[in-house]
Amino acid sequence: MGYNGEKGRLLNLKQPVVVSAKSDRKTVGTNLTKSKARTAGLLYLALALTGIFSLMYVPSTLVVFGDATATANNITSSELLYRTGILVGLISSVIFVFLALALYRLFKEVNHKQAILMVILVAISVATSFVNTINQIAPLIILSGADFLSVFEKPELEAAAYAYIRLHSYGIQIIQIFWGLWLFPFGLLVYQCRFIPKVLGVLLVIAGFGYLLGSFTFLVLPQYQDGLSLLITILETAELPIIFWLLIMGARTRSEERQIGA
């Protein structure tokens, strides 16, 4: 009796320790997932802000649509801003790579093949963006006033610089195809996982269609571009909620996951 009673007390003492250890591992795992999600959210926000500056603010400030002379004058008078736009664009591309890697770490256990596909599409997008940067650098050379350019008239140089700027904008539309495509595996991963609301995955797919529609309209049906611009913008903004969810909420805890599954 004494031996059996002592053995029972020892088993009772060990059981809470085992349960506590399992609970600690679950807590560590949940905290790690939240940390990965918030890191991805921070990178996503940085990508959005650098993209707005390089792709929207700088062009809207310096480029005058259809006016090569005014555009050339703006670039030469605000060369630092133009160069800063190029640099920020390159930084944005690098951030995009790190974002893809952060999301891969977050979702690789959900669907490894889709996570790999997401990274590949981002890599293609970034590589194309770096090549397209050449079209931004060319106007700086053309408008530099170098001696070897003296054989050309000023209007010819301004027109050539403007042509490269237009080529860069067309390049952006091609790259935008991959901005849409990468959102499909990303959206599927969000939909399949249990730690982010499924509706955010649906919104990512909608945004992907928005980017593809924008590129298709620009390249194939430019006459409908103005009429569809509002719809395209609305579709593309469906990408924004995931940024703030990752940054603010991180990921659901296990108790929240059970509530969703119930």
N, C-alpha and C positions, 0 to 999 in steps of 0.2 A: 504493500500500500504506500509506504513512504517513498519508494523509488518511483512508482508510477505517478504519484502526486507531484514529485519534483520534476519529472520529465514533462508533465502537462504544463507546469508553470514556465519552463524553459521555452516550450513551443509557443505559448501565448506571448512571451516576451519577444520572440523572433518575428512573429507575424506582423506587428506594426512596423518593424524596421524594414521588412520587405516591401510593404505597401507604401511606406514613406519614400523608399528609394525609387520605386516605380513612379510615384507622383512627382518626385524631383526631376526625373528624366523627362516626363511629359511637359513639365513647366519649362525646362531648359529648351526642349524642342520647339515649344510654342513661342518662347521669347526669341529664339534664333530665327524662326520664320517671320516674326514681326520685324526683326532687325533687317532681314533681307528685303522685305517688302518696302520698308521705309527708305532703305538705301536706293532701291530702284525708283521710288517716288521722288527722291531728291534729285537723282540724275535725270529723270523724266522732266521735272520742272526746269532744271538747268538747260535741257535740250530745247524746251519750249521758249524760254526767255532768249537764249542766244539765236534761235531760229527767227523769232520775231524781229530782233535787231538787224540781223544780216539779210534776211529775205524780204522784210517789209519796210522797216524804218529807213534804212540806208537807200534802197532804190526809190522809195516814195519821196525822199528828200532831194536826191541828186538827179534822178532820171526824169526827163521831160519827154513824155511819149510823143514820137513823131518829130521831135526837134533836136537834130544832131548838134547844132551850134550851142543851144542853151544847155544841153546835157554836158557837152565838152567843157563849157565854161564853169559849170557847177563842179565837175570833177577836179579841174585844175585849181579852182579857188578853195575847194574843200577836200584836198587830196588826203589829208590825215583821216578824215571821216571815211572816205572811200577805202583806204588801206585798212582801217580798223574793221570795216565791214567784211573785208576779205579774211582777215585774221580771225574774227569772231565766227565766221562761217566754217573755217577749218577746225576751230575749237569745238564747234557744235557737232561736226562730223565725228570727232574723237569721242565726245560725250556719248554719241549714239552707239558707238561700239561698246563702251563700258556699260551702257544701259542694257544692251542686248545680252551681255555676259551676266549682268546682275539678274535679269529676268530668267536667264537659263538656269542659274543656281536656284532660283525660287521655284521653277516649274519642272525641272528635269525629272522629278519623281512622279509627276502627274502624267506626262506623256513625252518620253525622251525623243522620239522621232519628230514630233511637232516642235519641240524646243530647239532641236538642231536646225530644222527648216527655218524657224524664226531667225536664228542667228545668221544663217546663210543669206537670207534675203536682206538683212540689215547690212551685211558685209558687202554685198553687191551694190547696194545703195550708196554706201560710204565711198567705195572705190570709184564709182561713177561721179560722185560729188567732187572728189579730189581732181579728177580729170577735167571736169567742167570749170574748175577754178581758173584754168588757163585762159578761158574766155573773159574772166574778170581782170586778169593781169595784163592782157594784151592792150586795152585802152591806155594803161599807164605808160607803156612803151611808146605807143603811137602818139600820145599827147605830150611826150617828154621834151620835145624840141631838140632832139639829138641831131647831130650834123648829117647823118646818113638819111634822114627824113626830109632834108631840104629840097629834094627833087620833087616833092609833092606839094600841092597847094594846100592852104589851111582848110578850106571846105572839104577837100578830099580826105584829109587826115581826120577831121571831125566825123565825116560820114563813115569812115572805116572803124573808128572807135565805137561809134553808135551801133554799127553792124555786129561787132563782137558782144556788145551788151545785149543785143537782141538774141544772139546765139546762146548766150548764157541763160536767158529766160526760157528759151526753147529746151535747153538742157535740163533746167529745173522741172519742166513738165514731163520729160522722160524719166527723171529720177523719181518724180511723184508716183509713178506706176509702182515702184518698189515701196514707197511710203504707204501705199494702199495694200500691197500684197502681204507685207510682213504682219499686218494687223489681223489677217485671217487665222494663221496658226496661233498668234497671241490671243485672239478672242476665243478660239477653241480651248486653249489651255485654261483661260479664266473660267470658261463655262464648265469645264470638266473638274476643276479643283473645288474643294469644299471650304476654302478659307477666304474667298472673295465672292461677292454676290454675282450670280449668273447673269443678271441684267447688264452688268458692266461688260461681260463678254459679248453679249448681243450688240451693245453699243459700239464696241470696237469693230465688229464685222460691218456694221452700218457705215462707220467712218471709212473703212477700207473701200467700200463701194463708192463713197463720196470722192475719195482721191482718184480712183480709177475713172469715174465719170468726168472729173475735171480734166484729166489728161486726155481722155478720148475726145471730149468736146473741143479742147484746144487744138489737138493735132488733126482731127478728122472733120469736125463740124464747127469751125470757128464762128460761123454765122449765128449759131445758137448760144454762143458763150455768154453774152450779156443776159439773155433771157433765163439761163440756167444758173447764173452765178450765185444767186441767193440760195437756191436749193442746195447747190454744191457746198456752200459755206456752212449751211445748217447741218448737212450730213457729216462734214469734216469735224465740226465741233463736238460730235458724239464721242470723240477720242478724249476729251478733256476730263470727264468724271473719274476715269481710272487714275489719272495723275494725282488728284486730290485724295482719292480713297487710299492709295498706296502711301502717300505722304502723311496723312493725318491718322487714318485708321490702322494702317499696317496690314494685319491679317486677323481673321477671326480666331478667338480662342477655341479650345476643344469643346467647352460647354456650349458655346455659340454654334459650333458645327453640329452638335447633337440636336440642338433646338431646330436648326434648319432641316436636318434629316428627318426629324420626327413628324 
